[in-house]
């Protein structure tokens, strides 16, 4: 049960937001970008947030009507869902994930409400637990100067209003 202040300021979490928050807080040594591959990983993990490793993608799991087919390959879109195995037992059940858009929206809302940390690295938005800040900053500071400049680490993304998607420095 959240404290009164948090409940009033942040409101309730959707099931997807709760699953994503569980993943981020349970796996504080990971960070995820807003790339489709990272969103796919988060979607699979949000299906089984407490697993120590990310659930395995089922072969040919992308839905043809939600993906772009190029040759024999399926390419993710934000509207894609994938199917993954839980990883438990000899015959783990396949489970369909949230769409990548739902995961992206959950990450954005969790960052906007300061439940997780949002930052920029190499011009791309990243997310992680608040406890990941020190490890990321330490690794960044260990880089040679030219690599730090290239990484262009912005430690905090500020959301200017409820609908803002931009980054301010």
Secondary structure as UniProt FT lines:
FT   HELIX           4..10
FT   HELIX           15..26
FT   TURN            28..29
FT   STRAND          31..33
FT   HELIX           36..47
FT   TURN            48..50
FT   STRAND          56..57
FT   TURN            59..60
FT   HELIX           64..66
FT   STRAND          68..70
FT   TURN            71..72
FT   STRAND          73..75
FT   TURN            78..79
FT   STRAND          83..85
FT   STRAND          94..96
FT   HELIX           100..112
FT   TURN            113..114
FT   STRAND          117..121
FT   TURN            122..123
FT   STRAND          124..128
FT   HELIX           130..132
FT   HELIX           133..142
FT   HELIX           145..151
FT   TURN            162..163
//
